[in-house]
Each structure stands twice: as structure tokens, then as C-alpha cells.
Amino acid sequence: MLPFAKEDISKHIKTGQPINLPRIRVNAPNGPISSVFFILAHELAHRIDLERGLSRFPQSKFSKISWRLHKKYIMSAHLPPSWTVPCFYRCDGDKLSMSDIHQVYGNLLQGGFVSLYASRHPSEDFAETLTYYVMTLQKDLEFELQVGPTKVIDLNSLQKNRLVRQKFDYMRDLLSGRLN
């Protein structure tokens, strides 16, 4: 998961100051939302997954959406060569360069991954996807993931991706009780 950031980056672009990307901007005018909501939704999704085995690879319907060809998308994402899986928290060796973030997210999105963290493991993919899907249900919620000085991924652009749409449809069916 990524830290939430409120800072406007336009001053960094104008002055040439370094920009810490990716960054998330969330705005919910009719109610409080914070990183706590995101984290709780993510962890609750893990609980749902653990109880029902919904992300088991290769047999689960959910994991077949992105994980059948996951190596293709993860390898094409231009991750540092020392990473066998996307690295988070304590990373030894190479780090993801800021200039590559836009391309990394673009390539992972082609594979239906809503975040870099989702590409780490099918269970993280499930938790991240369910969290992002729940955010799409909040009509007044604005969510943006900034992956470059001018490039932003928002909930609308995520939903336009065919594989993300399949995953969101799966989550809709899961939450409505249509999955057995």
C-alpha cells in the first residue's frame, strides 16, 4: 500500500524540486476517509480471502484473471533487475527509479493490477482489488494515484481496463452473494 499525500506537486514541477511518486490523493467531501479506511478495507479483504480461499492460484476464478500471465506483465514493468517480486518496506539493492514509475504502472495496469502492491502475490491482488472496488462504490469519493508529473490514474481510468473491470465484476458478485 502507498502513503497518502495531500501536497500539491505543481510547485515541484515549476522549481525542479524532487517529487516523491507515486502518491495518492483522496477526497471525500461527504465523509471522512483516510489511510485508515484503506488499510482496514485491505485487511478485511485478506480475512474474506483466507476464509474462502478466493485468491488461490491457479484454481481460483479470481486469480486466473491476471495471474495466468502475471510474469509477462511484471517482467515488462521495468522493475529493477534484483527484484524477483515487487519490493516494499525493506528493500535491499536496487530501487524503483522515479522516472520509471509511469511505465511500471502502465504495464502493470495492462495486466489488470490496480497497484504495484497488487502485483506482489494473488492474495495482495485480491485485497487491493477489493479495496479499490469498494472505493468505486463511494459516489463522492475522488481518488487519484499520481505516477508522473502530469500522469494520474483515477478510479474511472482503472474501470476502463478490461481485466480490472473483470476483477471489479467478480468483487461485485462476491459482495452481492452471487458467488457460491
C-alpha positions as a Markdown table, in Angstrom:
| # | Residue | x | y | z |
|---|---|---|---|---|
| 1 | Met | 0.0 | 0.0 | 0.0 |
| 2 | Leu | 1.1 | 3.5 | -0.6 |
| 3 | Pro | 1.2 | 6.5 | 1.8 |
| 4 | Phe | -1.5 | 9.1 | 1.3 |
| 5 | Ala | -0.2 | 12.6 | 0.4 |
| 6 | Lys | -2.0 | 15.9 | 0.3 |
| 7 | Glu | 0.8 | 18.1 | -1.0 |
| 8 | Asp | 0.3 | 19.7 | -4.4 |
| 9 | Ile | 3.2 | 18.8 | -6.6 |
| 10 | Ser | 2.9 | 21.7 | -9.0 |
| 11 | Lys | 5.5 | 23.7 | -7.1 |
| 12 | His | 7.9 | 20.8 | -7.5 |
| 13 | Ile | 7.4 | 20.8 | -11.3 |
| 14 | Lys | 7.9 | 24.6 | -11.5 |
| 15 | Thr | 11.0 | 24.7 | -9.3 |
| 16 | Gly | 12.5 | 21.4 | -10.4 |
| 17 | Gln | 12.4 | 20.0 | -6.8 |
| 18 | Pro | 12.3 | 16.2 | -6.5 |
| 19 | Ile | 8.9 | 14.7 | -6.5 |
| 20 | Asn | 8.1 | 11.6 | -4.3 |
| 21 | Leu | 6.0 | 9.4 | -6.5 |
| 22 | Pro | 3.7 | 7.6 | -6.7 |
| 23 | Arg | 1.4 | 9.5 | -4.4 |
| 24 | Ile | -2.2 | 9.1 | -3.6 |
| 25 | Arg | -4.8 | 11.9 | -3.3 |
| 26 | Val | -8.2 | 11.1 | -1.7 |
| 27 | Asn | -11.0 | 13.5 | -1.3 |
| 28 | Ala | -14.4 | 12.5 | 0.2 |
| 29 | Pro | -16.5 | 15.7 | 0.7 |
| 30 | Asn | -19.4 | 14.0 | 2.4 |
| 31 | Gly | -17.5 | 11.9 | 4.9 |
| 32 | Pro | -14.1 | 11.2 | 6.5 |
| 33 | Ile | -11.8 | 8.9 | 4.6 |
| 34 | Ser | -8.1 | 8.3 | 5.3 |
| 35 | Ser | -5.4 | 5.8 | 5.0 |
| 36 | Val | -7.1 | 4.0 | 8.0 |
| 37 | Phe | -10.1 | 3.3 | 5.8 |
| 38 | Phe | -7.9 | 2.0 | 3.0 |
| 39 | Ile | -5.9 | -0.2 | 5.4 |
| 40 | Leu | -9.0 | -1.6 | 7.1 |
| 41 | Ala | -10.7 | -2.4 | 3.8 |
| 42 | His | -7.5 | -4.1 | 2.6 |
| 43 | Glu | -7.1 | -6.2 | 5.8 |
| 44 | Leu | -10.8 | -7.1 | 5.8 |
| 45 | Ala | -10.3 | -8.3 | 2.2 |
| 46 | His | -7.5 | -10.6 | 3.4 |
| 47 | Arg | -9.8 | -12.1 | 6.0 |
| 48 | Ile | -12.5 | -12.7 | 3.4 |
| 49 | Asp | -10.0 | -14.3 | 1.1 |
| 50 | Leu | -8.5 | -16.5 | 3.9 |
| 51 | Glu | -11.8 | -17.9 | 4.9 |
| 52 | Arg | -12.9 | -18.8 | 1.4 |
| 53 | Gly | -9.6 | -19.3 | -0.5 |
| 54 | Leu | -10.7 | -16.9 | -3.2 |
| 55 | Ser | -7.2 | -16.0 | -4.5 |
| 56 | Arg | -5.7 | -19.5 | -4.6 |
| 57 | Phe | -3.5 | -19.8 | -7.6 |
| 58 | Pro | -4.0 | -21.4 | -10.1 |
| 59 | Gln | -7.5 | -22.7 | -9.5 |
| 60 | Ser | -9.5 | -19.7 | -8.3 |
| 61 | Lys | -11.6 | -17.8 | -10.8 |
| 62 | Phe | -10.2 | -14.5 | -9.4 |
| 63 | Ser | -6.5 | -15.4 | -9.7 |
| 64 | Lys | -7.0 | -16.6 | -13.3 |
| 65 | Ile | -7.8 | -13.1 | -14.5 |
| 66 | Ser | -4.3 | -11.7 | -14.0 |
| 67 | Trp | -2.1 | -14.4 | -12.7 |
| 68 | Arg | -2.2 | -16.8 | -15.7 |
| 69 | Leu | 0.2 | -14.3 | -17.5 |
| 70 | His | 1.4 | -12.3 | -14.5 |
| 71 | Lys | 5.1 | -12.9 | -15.2 |
| 72 | Lys | 4.6 | -11.2 | -18.6 |
| 73 | Tyr | 3.2 | -8.0 | -17.1 |
| 74 | Ile | 5.5 | -8.0 | -14.1 |
| 75 | Met | 8.6 | -8.6 | -16.2 |
| 76 | Ser | 7.5 | -5.9 | -18.7 |
| 77 | Ala | 7.1 | -3.4 | -15.9 |
| 78 | His | 10.8 | -2.5 | -15.9 |
| 79 | Leu | 11.3 | -3.3 | -12.3 |
| 80 | Pro | 14.9 | -3.3 | -11.0 |
| 81 | Pro | 16.8 | -6.5 | -12.0 |
| 82 | Ser | 17.4 | -7.5 | -8.4 |
| 83 | Trp | 13.6 | -7.7 | -7.7 |
| 84 | Thr | 12.1 | -11.2 | -8.2 |
| 85 | Val | 8.8 | -9.7 | -6.9 |
| 86 | Pro | 7.9 | -6.1 | -6.3 |
| 87 | Cys | 9.7 | -4.8 | -3.3 |
| 88 | Phe | 8.1 | -3.0 | -0.4 |
| 89 | Tyr | 9.1 | -1.7 | 3.1 |
| 90 | Arg | 12.7 | -3.0 | 3.4 |
| 91 | Cys | 14.3 | -3.4 | 0.0 |
| 92 | Asp | 17.9 | -4.5 | -0.5 |
| 93 | Gly | 19.7 | -3.4 | -3.6 |
| 94 | Asp | 18.1 | -1.6 | -6.5 |
| 95 | Lys | 15.2 | 0.8 | -6.0 |
| 96 | Leu | 12.5 | 1.7 | -8.5 |
| 97 | Ser | 13.5 | 4.9 | -10.2 |
| 98 | Met | 11.1 | 7.8 | -10.1 |
| 99 | Ser | 11.4 | 8.2 | -13.9 |
| 100 | Asp | 10.2 | 4.6 | -14.4 |
| 101 | Ile | 7.1 | 4.8 | -12.2 |
| 102 | His | 4.7 | 5.9 | -15.1 |
| 103 | Gln | 5.8 | 3.0 | -17.3 |
| 104 | Val | 5.7 | 0.5 | -14.4 |
| 105 | Tyr | 2.1 | 1.4 | -13.5 |
| 106 | Gly | 1.1 | 1.4 | -17.2 |
| 107 | Asn | 2.5 | -2.1 | -17.8 |
| 108 | Leu | 1.0 | -3.5 | -14.6 |
| 109 | Leu | -2.3 | -2.0 | -15.4 |
| 110 | Gln | -2.3 | -3.9 | -18.7 |
| 111 | Gly | -2.2 | -7.0 | -16.6 |
| 112 | Gly | -5.1 | -5.9 | -14.5 |
| 113 | Phe | -3.2 | -4.9 | -11.4 |
| 114 | Val | -4.7 | -1.9 | -9.6 |
| 115 | Ser | -1.4 | -1.2 | -7.8 |
| 116 | Leu | 2.2 | -2.2 | -7.7 |
| 117 | Tyr | 1.5 | -3.9 | -4.4 |
| 118 | Ala | -1.3 | -6.0 | -6.1 |
| 119 | Ser | 1.3 | -7.5 | -8.4 |
| 120 | Arg | 3.2 | -8.9 | -5.4 |
| 121 | His | 1.0 | -12.0 | -4.8 |
| 122 | Pro | -2.5 | -13.2 | -5.7 |
| 123 | Ser | -3.7 | -12.6 | -2.1 |
| 124 | Glu | -2.4 | -9.0 | -2.2 |
| 125 | Asp | -4.0 | -8.6 | -5.6 |
| 126 | Phe | -7.3 | -9.8 | -4.1 |
| 127 | Ala | -7.1 | -7.4 | -1.1 |
| 128 | Glu | -6.0 | -4.4 | -3.2 |
| 129 | Thr | -8.7 | -5.1 | -5.9 |
| 130 | Leu | -11.5 | -5.4 | -3.3 |
| 131 | Thr | -10.3 | -2.2 | -1.6 |
| 132 | Tyr | -10.3 | -0.3 | -4.9 |
| 133 | Tyr | -13.6 | -1.7 | -5.9 |
| 134 | Val | -15.2 | -0.6 | -2.6 |
| 135 | Met | -13.8 | 2.9 | -3.3 |
| 136 | Thr | -15.6 | 2.9 | -6.6 |
| 137 | Leu | -18.9 | 2.5 | -4.8 |
| 138 | Gln | -18.4 | 5.8 | -2.9 |
| 139 | Lys | -20.1 | 8.2 | -5.3 |
| 140 | Asp | -18.5 | 11.3 | -3.8 |
| 141 | Leu | -15.0 | 9.9 | -3.5 |
| 142 | Glu | -12.2 | 11.3 | -5.6 |
| 143 | Phe | -9.2 | 9.1 | -5.8 |
| 144 | Glu | -6.0 | 9.7 | -7.8 |
| 145 | Leu | -2.7 | 7.9 | -8.0 |
| 146 | Gln | -0.1 | 10.2 | -9.4 |
| 147 | Val | 2.5 | 8.3 | -11.3 |
| 148 | Gly | 4.3 | 11.2 | -13.0 |
| 149 | Pro | 4.4 | 15.0 | -13.1 |
| 150 | Thr | 1.2 | 15.0 | -15.2 |
| 151 | Lys | 0.1 | 11.4 | -15.3 |
| 152 | Val | -2.7 | 10.4 | -13.0 |
| 153 | Ile | -4.6 | 7.1 | -12.6 |
| 154 | Asp | -8.0 | 7.6 | -11.1 |
| 155 | Leu | -10.9 | 5.2 | -10.4 |
| 156 | Asn | -12.5 | 6.0 | -13.8 |
| 157 | Ser | -9.4 | 5.1 | -15.7 |
| 158 | Leu | -9.0 | 1.9 | -13.7 |
| 159 | Gln | -12.5 | 0.8 | -14.6 |
| 160 | Lys | -11.9 | 1.3 | -18.3 |
| 161 | Asn | -9.2 | -1.5 | -18.2 |
| 162 | Arg | -10.8 | -4.8 | -19.4 |
| 163 | Leu | -9.0 | -7.0 | -16.8 |
| 164 | Val | -9.7 | -4.6 | -13.9 |
| 165 | Arg | -13.3 | -4.5 | -15.0 |
| 166 | Gln | -13.4 | -8.3 | -14.8 |
| 167 | Lys | -12.0 | -8.2 | -11.3 |
| 168 | Phe | -14.4 | -5.5 | -10.2 |
| 169 | Asp | -17.3 | -7.6 | -11.6 |
| 170 | Tyr | -16.0 | -10.5 | -9.6 |
| 171 | Met | -15.9 | -8.3 | -6.5 |
| 172 | Arg | -19.5 | -7.1 | -7.2 |
| 173 | Asp | -20.7 | -10.6 | -7.5 |
| 174 | Leu | -18.8 | -11.6 | -4.3 |
| 175 | Leu | -20.3 | -8.8 | -2.2 |
| 176 | Ser | -23.8 | -9.3 | -3.6 |
| 177 | Gly | -23.7 | -13.0 | -2.7 |
| 178 | Arg | -23.8 | -14.3 | -6.3 |
| 179 | Leu | -20.7 | -16.3 | -5.9 |
| 180 | Asn | -21.1 | -19.7 | -4.2 |
